Amino acid sequence: MITEIEKKCLAMQIPIIKKETNEYIAKIIKKNQIQDILEIGSGGGYSAIKMALLDKKIKIITIEKDKNHYQVAIANIKKMNLENQIEILNEDALETNLNKKFDLIFIDAAKSKNQEFFLKFKNNLKKDGIIITDNINFHGLLTAKITNKSLKSLVKKINNFKEFLKNNQEFTTEFIDIGDGLSVSRQRGENERTCSTTK
Ligand SMILES: C[S@@+](CC[C@H](N)C(=O)[O-])C[C@H]1O[C@@H](n2cnc3c(N)ncnc32)[C@H](O)[C@@H]1O
């Protein structure tokens, strides 16, 4: 059934997480016994469904601002009988305020807003929580010579976000070169969780 969902998302041109990225995140979730997840950017619900299927104890809140994507995600979550594990909000994440704290925050929405999402939701992390941001390599375009103005501005924002992570005093970040590139950030401190999936 999950393959059908994958095909449906792709047919509707709703982007979905790359297989190797999904596998890497699954390893982090299992290794750290992660249960509470916040996802920014549900798309058609594919990545939330894949994460929820890892363990019945996993609870996910996922935020999607596009009405059509939200409807597709709702239908897919229902089809998989995962309504008890996945709650989806049809909102702009930058306007969403949550009181809850999460073990993992997965940022996979507007790439120009990565830093804003990170700053907005970092206080929703549990003490030893992890923030993962997808597409950090941005299809290999970060070092390309680009003339298109809006693309150039987007590339600049992603590069700035990477610099922000590299220089961050509160979080330490690993840049993982799989899929379209991931950043895996964890709060500095004594009880840091294991981000490496090989340790
Ligand atoms: C790459 S897709 C998400 C794919 C999904 N995580 C998956 O792998 O199945 C990005 C989604 O983020 C949504 N999005 C973009 N900006 C957003 C925002 N400010 N708040 C909530 N959702 C947003 C887009 O509408 C799009 O559906």
The ligand as an ORCA input file, in Angstrom:
! r2SCAN-3c Opt
* xyz 0 1
  C       9.380     18.316      0.033
  S       7.681     18.432      0.374
  C       7.496     17.417      1.791
  C       7.664     15.977      1.494
  C       7.367     15.054      2.651
  N       8.149     15.416      3.814
  C       7.659     13.635      2.242
  O       8.853     13.295      2.123
  O       6.712     12.890      1.994
  C       7.581     20.036      1.056
  C       6.188     20.412      1.542
  O       6.334     21.531      2.421
  C       5.193     22.342      2.267
  N       5.506     23.670      2.817
  C       6.277     24.642      2.271
  N       6.336     25.702      3.093
  C       5.604     25.395      4.190
  C       5.277     26.086      5.388
  N       5.712     27.347      5.606
  N       4.508     25.467      6.307
  C       4.042     24.217      6.077
  N       4.306     23.508      4.953
  C       5.065     24.083      4.034
  C       4.941     22.305      0.767
  O       3.609     22.673      0.472
  C       5.256     20.848      0.428
  O       4.098     20.057      0.464
*
